[in-house]
Amino acid sequence: MLGVAEQEARARLWRGTLVGTVLVTLTELAYTFIDYGVFKGALLLPVARVLHLGWALLLLGLLLVRRSHLSTRWLEGCFAAAVLPFLPVYALAEHAMTTSGLVWVPMTGHRLSMLAISVLAPTSLWLGGGLICAFALEAVVLWYGLGLGSHPGVSSPWEPWGTLIYGVVALAMLGYRVRNHSIELKLREARAEAEALERLARLFLAVRDATNTPLQTLELCLTLLERRHPESAPTTASMERALGRLRSLTQRLGSVDPLVVWREGDESFDADTLLRHLEEDLARELERRRR
């Protein structure tokens, strides 16, 4: 069974993967028509985008249908599977632009993808960092491999360094997200532990208060028994020792008082009501874990 913090982390990972896949789908849908209009008669790039679009829709269906059954590794794999096909698509796009006779700004897709990965990637520095480095590396390879620096349609004296700077910024953003996520998880765990300790402390105090009246009754009865039947001294001595242990136990139960955060109206809480509430909370927690 997953804990509350783990369930929240997995839900956040699912949402990020879902949003990323939706963006991939919308992007490829739009650029399919754009590339078809720009590269008239050349169908290789539009077909590649259609294939990527179909693959993204398949992943989107998997995320929606199998939402509650996908593990963290599966979600990370879905995110990587949705993003990685951009690498060959971008390579085809840059190559097509070199033969189109048009003027363009190269590596735009690489820069946008790296920034999107830094915001939406699972909070795994290895996965997100690896994807960002892959896009940055391909940008450098395409720049020198296609000779974009000397191409007449390209006027970008800051490349490929500008794209690499985008990669560094994306890595910094991803690292910041991962660090914040780690701190948030630790704070949630500490808060959950503090709440559990407080509930346990309230339970101890409720047991202590619930036993006070029976203890007082037993002490009174023991006193009467000692006065009226002095011949039962061995029995009353044994009872006195048992009551002493119970009194010691109630005193030790009271030592948890500093763990309880007292709020308005808690000064005179009813032990039976508190115990009933604790039983209801326990029943809800058991029901949640069975799901």
Sine and cosine of phi, psi and omega as CSV:
sin_phi,cos_phi,sin_psi,cos_psi,sin_omega,cos_omega
0.00,0.00,0.64,-0.77,0.03,-1.00
-1.00,0.06,0.62,-0.78,0.11,-0.99
-0.96,0.29,0.13,-0.99,-0.03,-1.00
-0.89,0.46,-0.71,0.70,-0.02,-1.00
-0.89,0.46,-0.66,0.75,0.00,-1.00
-0.92,0.39,-0.61,0.79,0.04,-1.00
-0.90,0.43,-0.67,0.74,0.03,-1.00
-0.91,0.42,-0.64,0.77,0.02,-1.00
-0.90,0.43,-0.66,0.75,0.01,-1.00
-0.93,0.38,-0.61,0.79,0.04,-1.00
-0.90,0.44,-0.65,0.76,0.04,-1.00
-0.91,0.42,-0.65,0.76,0.04,-1.00
-0.89,0.45,-0.66,0.75,0.03,-1.00
-0.89,0.45,-0.69,0.73,0.00,-1.00
-0.90,0.44,-0.69,0.73,0.02,-1.00
-0.89,0.46,-0.68,0.74,0.02,-1.00
-0.91,0.41,-0.64,0.77,0.01,-1.00
-0.90,0.43,-0.74,0.67,0.00,-1.00
-0.89,0.46,-0.68,0.73,0.03,-1.00
-0.87,0.49,-0.67,0.74,0.00,-1.00
-0.92,0.39,-0.62,0.78,0.06,-1.00
-0.89,0.46,-0.68,0.73,0.03,-1.00
-0.89,0.45,-0.64,0.77,0.06,-1.00
-0.87,0.49,-0.69,0.72,-0.01,-1.00
-0.88,0.47,-0.75,0.66,-0.02,-1.00
-0.91,0.41,-0.64,0.77,0.00,-1.00
-0.89,0.46,-0.75,0.66,-0.02,-1.00
-0.93,0.37,-0.54,0.84,0.06,-1.00
-0.90,0.45,-0.71,0.71,-0.01,-1.00
-0.92,0.39,-0.71,0.70,-0.07,-1.00
-0.96,0.28,-0.31,0.95,0.11,-0.99
-0.88,0.47,-0.72,0.70,0.02,-1.00
-0.95,0.30,-0.61,0.79,0.01,-1.00
-0.89,0.45,-0.75,0.66,-0.02,-1.00
-0.92,0.40,-0.57,0.82,0.03,-1.00
-0.90,0.43,-0.57,0.82,0.03,-1.00
-0.98,0.21,-0.57,0.82,-0.03,-1.00
-0.97,0.24,-0.74,0.67,-0.05,-1.00
-0.98,-0.18,0.95,0.32,-0.05,-1.00
-0.89,0.45,0.80,-0.60,0.02,-1.00
1.00,0.00,-0.31,0.95,0.02,-1.00
-0.99,-0.16,0.93,-0.38,-0.12,-0.99
-0.97,-0.22,-0.10,1.00,-0.08,-1.00
-0.87,0.49,-0.75,0.66,-0.02,-1.00
-0.92,0.39,-0.73,0.68,0.07,-1.00
-0.86,0.51,-0.61,0.79,0.02,-1.00
-0.91,0.41,-0.65,0.76,0.03,-1.00
-0.88,0.47,-0.64,0.77,0.03,-1.00
-0.93,0.37,-0.60,0.80,0.05,-1.00
-0.90,0.44,-0.66,0.75,0.04,-1.00
-0.89,0.46,-0.68,0.74,0.05,-1.00
-0.90,0.43,-0.63,0.77,0.04,-1.00
-0.87,0.49,-0.72,0.70,0.03,-1.00
-0.89,0.46,-0.64,0.77,0.03,-1.00
-0.90,0.43,-0.65,0.76,0.02,-1.00
-0.91,0.40,-0.62,0.79,0.04,-1.00
-0.91,0.42,-0.61,0.79,0.05,-1.00
-0.89,0.45,-0.70,0.71,0.04,-1.00
-0.91,0.42,-0.61,0.79,0.02,-1.00
-0.89,0.45,-0.67,0.74,0.06,-1.00
-0.89,0.45,-0.64,0.77,0.04,-1.00
-0.88,0.47,-0.68,0.74,-0.01,-1.00
-0.90,0.43,-0.60,0.80,-0.05,-1.00
-0.98,0.18,-0.63,0.78,-0.07,-1.00
-0.98,0.20,-0.63,0.77,-0.09,-1.00
-0.96,-0.28,0.52,0.85,-0.12,-0.99
-0.81,0.59,-0.76,0.65,-0.10,-0.99
-0.99,0.14,-0.07,1.00,-0.06,-1.00
-0.93,-0.38,-0.02,1.00,-0.04,-1.00
-1.00,0.02,0.79,-0.61,0.03,-1.00
-0.99,0.17,0.10,-1.00,0.01,-1.00
-0.87,0.49,-0.68,0.74,-0.01,-1.00
-0.91,0.42,-0.60,0.80,0.04,-1.00
-0.91,0.42,-0.67,0.74,0.01,-1.00
-0.91,0.41,-0.67,0.74,0.06,-1.00
-0.89,0.46,-0.65,0.76,0.04,-1.00
-0.90,0.44,-0.62,0.78,0.03,-1.00
-0.90,0.44,-0.66,0.75,0.01,-1.00
-0.89,0.45,-0.74,0.68,0.01,-1.00
-0.89,0.45,-0.64,0.77,-0.01,-1.00
-0.92,0.40,-0.50,0.86,0.03,-1.00
-0.97,0.24,-0.52,0.86,-0.12,-0.99
-1.00,-0.03,-0.64,0.77,-0.13,-0.99
-0.85,0.53,-0.59,0.81,0.03,-1.00
-0.87,0.50,-0.25,0.97,0.08,-1.00
-0.89,0.46,-0.48,0.88,-0.05,-1.00
-0.87,0.50,-0.81,0.59,0.06,-1.00
-0.93,0.38,-0.53,0.85,0.01,-1.00
-0.91,0.42,-0.70,0.71,0.02,-1.00
-0.91,0.42,-0.61,0.79,0.03,-1.00
-0.89,0.46,-0.68,0.73,0.05,-1.00
-0.90,0.44,-0.63,0.77,-0.03,-1.00
-0.91,0.41,-0.70,0.71,0.00,-1.00
-0.91,0.42,-0.63,0.78,0.03,-1.00
-0.92,0.40,-0.65,0.76,0.01,-1.00
-0.90,0.43,-0.60,0.80,0.00,-1.00
-0.92,0.39,-0.52,0.85,-0.01,-1.00
-0.92,0.40,-0.40,0.92,-0.02,-1.00
-0.96,-0.28,0.08,1.00,-0.07,-1.00
-1.00,0.05,-0.34,0.94,-0.07,-1.00
0.98,0.20,0.17,0.99,-0.01,-1.00
-0.99,-0.12,0.32,-0.95,0.11,-0.99
-0.99,-0.11,0.73,-0.69,-0.03,-1.00
-0.50,-0.87,0.26,-0.96,0.08,-1.00
-0.99,-0.15,0.93,-0.37,-0.09,-1.00
-0.96,0.28,0.34,-0.94,0.13,-0.99
0.91,0.41,0.32,0.95,0.02,-1.00
-0.89,0.46,-0.68,0.73,0.00,-1.00
-0.89,0.45,-0.62,0.78,0.02,-1.00
-0.89,0.47,-0.69,0.73,-0.02,-1.00
-0.91,0.41,-0.71,0.70,0.01,-1.00
-0.89,0.45,-0.64,0.77,-0.02,-1.00
-0.91,0.41,-0.66,0.75,-0.01,-1.00
-0.90,0.45,-0.66,0.75,0.03,-1.00
-0.92,0.39,-0.65,0.76,0.03,-1.00
-0.90,0.44,-0.64,0.77,0.03,-1.00
-0.89,0.46,-0.65,0.76,-0.03,-1.00
-0.90,0.45,-0.44,0.90,-0.03,-1.00
-1.00,-0.05,-0.59,0.81,-0.17,-0.99
-0.95,-0.30,-0.27,0.96,-0.08,-1.00
-0.89,0.45,0.49,-0.87,0.11,-0.99
-0.81,0.59,0.50,-0.86,-0.05,-1.00
-0.96,0.28,0.85,0.52,0.09,-1.00
-0.82,-0.58,0.92,-0.40,-0.08,-1.00
-0.89,0.45,-0.53,0.85,-0.02,-1.00
-0.94,0.34,-0.71,0.70,-0.03,-1.00
-0.93,0.37,-0.83,0.56,-0.02,-1.00
-0.89,0.46,-0.69,0.72,0.02,-1.00
-0.89,0.45,-0.63,0.78,0.03,-1.00
-0.89,0.45,-0.67,0.74,0.02,-1.00
-0.91,0.42,-0.68,0.73,0.02,-1.00
-0.88,0.47,-0.70,0.71,0.01,-1.00
-0.90,0.44,-0.58,0.82,0.01,-1.00
-0.90,0.43,-0.68,0.73,0.01,-1.00
-0.93,0.36,-0.63,0.78,0.03,-1.00
-0.91,0.41,-0.67,0.75,0.00,-1.00
-0.90,0.43,-0.67,0.74,0.01,-1.00
-0.90,0.43,-0.60,0.80,0.03,-1.00
-0.87,0.50,-0.69,0.73,0.01,-1.00
-0.91,0.42,-0.70,0.72,-0.01,-1.00
-0.88,0.47,-0.70,0.72,0.00,-1.00
-0.92,0.40,-0.62,0.79,-0.02,-1.00
-0.87,0.50,-0.74,0.67,-0.03,-1.00
-0.99,0.10,-0.56,0.83,-0.02,-1.00
-0.93,0.37,-0.61,0.79,0.01,-1.00
-1.00,-0.03,-0.03,1.00,0.00,-1.00
0.89,0.46,0.64,0.77,-0.06,-1.00
-0.93,0.38,-0.40,0.92,-0.01,-1.00
-0.90,0.45,-0.48,0.88,-0.01,-1.00
-0.95,-0.32,0.14,0.99,-0.02,-1.00
-0.97,0.24,0.70,-0.72,-0.04,-1.00
-0.92,0.39,-0.36,0.93,-0.01,-1.00
-1.00,0.06,-0.02,1.00,-0.06,-1.00
-0.90,-0.44,0.79,-0.61,0.08,-1.00
-0.77,-0.64,0.97,0.25,-0.05,-1.00
-0.69,-0.72,0.98,0.18,-0.05,-1.00
-0.91,0.40,-0.25,0.97,-0.03,-1.00
-1.00,0.00,-0.06,1.00,0.00,-1.00
-1.00,0.02,0.45,-0.89,0.01,1.00
-1.00,0.08,0.16,0.99,-0.09,-1.00
-0.92,0.39,-0.54,0.84,0.03,-1.00
-0.88,0.47,-0.68,0.74,0.04,-1.00
-0.92,0.40,-0.62,0.79,0.03,-1.00
-0.91,0.42,-0.59,0.81,0.06,-1.00
-0.90,0.44,-0.65,0.76,0.09,-1.00
-0.85,0.53,-0.65,0.76,0.02,-1.00
-0.90,0.44,-0.67,0.74,0.02,-1.00
-0.90,0.43,-0.69,0.73,0.03,-1.00
-0.88,0.47,-0.67,0.74,0.02,-1.00
-0.89,0.46,-0.66,0.75,0.04,-1.00
-0.89,0.45,-0.64,0.77,0.03,-1.00
-0.90,0.43,-0.67,0.75,0.03,-1.00
-0.90,0.44,-0.66,0.75,0.02,-1.00
-0.90,0.43,-0.70,0.72,0.03,-1.00
-0.87,0.49,-0.63,0.78,0.04,-1.00
-0.90,0.44,-0.67,0.74,0.04,-1.00
-0.89,0.46,-0.71,0.70,-0.02,-1.00
-0.88,0.47,-0.68,0.73,0.00,-1.00
-0.90,0.43,-0.71,0.70,0.02,-1.00
-0.89,0.46,-0.63,0.78,0.01,-1.00
-0.90,0.43,-0.65,0.76,0.03,-1.00
-0.90,0.44,-0.69,0.72,0.02,-1.00
-0.90,0.44,-0.66,0.76,0.00,-1.00
-0.89,0.45,-0.66,0.75,0.02,-1.00
-0.89,0.45,-0.67,0.74,0.02,-1.00
-0.90,0.44,-0.64,0.77,0.02,-1.00
-0.91,0.41,-0.63,0.78,0.02,-1.00
-0.91,0.40,-0.66,0.75,0.03,-1.00
-0.90,0.44,-0.67,0.75,0.02,-1.00
-0.91,0.42,-0.65,0.76,0.02,-1.00
-0.92,0.40,-0.66,0.75,0.02,-1.00
-0.89,0.45,-0.64,0.77,0.03,-1.00
-0.91,0.41,-0.66,0.75,0.02,-1.00
-0.90,0.44,-0.66,0.75,0.03,-1.00
-0.91,0.41,-0.62,0.78,0.03,-1.00
-0.91,0.41,-0.66,0.75,0.04,-1.00
-0.90,0.43,-0.63,0.78,0.01,-1.00
-0.92,0.39,-0.65,0.76,0.05,-1.00
-0.88,0.47,-0.65,0.76,0.03,-1.00
-0.91,0.41,-0.64,0.77,0.02,-1.00
-0.90,0.43,-0.66,0.75,0.04,-1.00
-0.90,0.44,-0.59,0.81,0.05,-1.00
-0.90,0.44,-0.70,0.72,0.03,-1.00
-0.87,0.49,-0.68,0.73,-0.01,-1.00
-0.92,0.38,-0.60,0.80,0.04,-1.00
-0.91,0.42,-0.67,0.74,0.04,-1.00
-0.90,0.44,-0.66,0.75,0.02,-1.00
-0.88,0.48,-0.74,0.67,-0.03,-1.00
-0.93,0.38,-0.56,0.83,-0.01,-1.00
-0.94,0.34,-0.42,0.91,-0.02,-1.00
-1.00,-0.05,-0.15,0.99,-0.04,-1.00
-0.88,0.47,-0.76,0.66,-0.04,-1.00
-0.90,0.43,-0.73,0.69,0.07,-1.00
-0.87,0.50,-0.60,0.80,0.03,-1.00
-0.90,0.44,-0.68,0.73,0.02,-1.00
-0.89,0.46,-0.62,0.78,0.03,-1.00
-0.91,0.42,-0.69,0.73,0.02,-1.00
-0.91,0.42,-0.63,0.77,0.03,-1.00
-0.90,0.45,-0.66,0.75,0.03,-1.00
-0.90,0.44,-0.71,0.71,0.02,-1.00
-0.89,0.45,-0.61,0.79,0.01,-1.00
-0.91,0.41,-0.64,0.77,0.03,-1.00
-0.89,0.45,-0.69,0.72,0.03,-1.00
-0.90,0.44,-0.64,0.77,0.00,-1.00
-0.91,0.42,-0.65,0.76,0.01,-1.00
-0.91,0.42,-0.59,0.81,-0.03,-1.00
-0.97,0.25,-0.66,0.75,-0.11,-0.99
-1.00,0.07,-0.45,0.89,-0.04,-1.00
-0.73,-0.68,0.96,0.30,0.00,-1.00
-0.89,0.45,-0.37,0.93,-0.01,-1.00
-0.93,0.36,-0.24,0.97,0.00,-1.00
-1.00,-0.09,0.56,0.83,-0.04,-1.00
-0.85,0.53,-0.68,0.73,0.01,-1.00
-0.86,0.50,-0.63,0.78,0.00,-1.00
-0.93,0.36,-0.71,0.71,-0.01,-1.00
-0.92,0.40,-0.53,0.85,0.05,-1.00
-0.91,0.42,-0.65,0.76,0.04,-1.00
-0.91,0.42,-0.64,0.77,0.03,-1.00
-0.92,0.40,-0.60,0.80,0.02,-1.00
-0.90,0.44,-0.65,0.76,0.03,-1.00
-0.91,0.42,-0.63,0.78,0.03,-1.00
-0.90,0.43,-0.68,0.74,0.04,-1.00
-0.90,0.43,-0.58,0.81,0.04,-1.00
-0.89,0.46,-0.65,0.76,0.04,-1.00
-0.91,0.41,-0.62,0.78,0.03,-1.00
-0.91,0.41,-0.65,0.76,0.04,-1.00
-0.90,0.44,-0.65,0.76,0.04,-1.00
-0.89,0.45,-0.62,0.78,0.01,-1.00
-0.91,0.41,-0.70,0.72,0.01,-1.00
-0.90,0.44,-0.58,0.82,0.06,-1.00
-0.91,0.41,-0.64,0.77,0.02,-1.00
-0.93,0.36,-0.56,0.83,0.08,-1.00
-0.89,0.46,-0.56,0.83,0.01,-1.00
-0.95,0.32,-0.21,0.98,-0.02,-1.00
-0.94,0.34,-0.22,0.98,0.00,-1.00
-1.00,0.06,0.04,1.00,-0.04,-1.00
-0.80,0.60,-0.65,0.76,0.00,-1.00
-0.89,0.46,-0.31,0.95,-0.01,-1.00
-0.98,0.19,-0.25,0.97,-0.07,-1.00
-1.00,-0.02,0.76,-0.65,0.10,-1.00
-1.00,-0.02,0.96,-0.29,-0.06,-1.00
-0.99,0.16,0.74,-0.67,0.01,-1.00
-0.89,-0.45,0.15,-0.99,-0.02,-1.00
-0.88,0.47,0.78,-0.62,-0.03,-1.00
0.99,-0.12,-0.13,0.99,-0.01,-1.00
-1.00,0.05,-0.10,0.99,-0.09,-1.00
-0.90,0.45,-0.52,0.86,-0.05,-1.00
-0.79,-0.62,0.79,0.61,-0.04,-1.00
-0.95,0.31,0.52,-0.86,0.01,-1.00
-1.00,0.01,0.82,-0.58,-0.08,-1.00
-0.90,0.44,-0.67,0.75,-0.01,-1.00
-0.90,0.44,-0.65,0.76,0.03,-1.00
-0.90,0.43,-0.67,0.74,0.02,-1.00
-0.90,0.44,-0.69,0.73,0.03,-1.00
-0.89,0.46,-0.61,0.79,0.03,-1.00
-0.91,0.42,-0.67,0.75,0.04,-1.00
-0.90,0.45,-0.64,0.77,0.03,-1.00
-0.91,0.42,-0.63,0.77,0.05,-1.00
-0.90,0.44,-0.64,0.77,0.03,-1.00
-0.91,0.41,-0.66,0.76,0.05,-1.00
-0.89,0.46,-0.65,0.76,0.02,-1.00
-0.90,0.43,-0.66,0.75,0.01,-1.00
-0.90,0.44,-0.65,0.76,0.03,-1.00
-0.91,0.42,-0.65,0.76,0.01,-1.00
-0.91,0.42,-0.65,0.76,0.04,-1.00
-0.91,0.42,-0.62,0.79,0.02,-1.00
-0.92,0.40,-0.64,0.77,0.02,-1.00
-0.90,0.44,-0.62,0.78,-0.02,-1.00
-0.95,0.30,-0.40,0.92,0.02,-1.00
-0.97,0.25,-0.37,0.93,-0.05,-1.00
-0.95,0.31,0.00,0.00,0.00,0.00
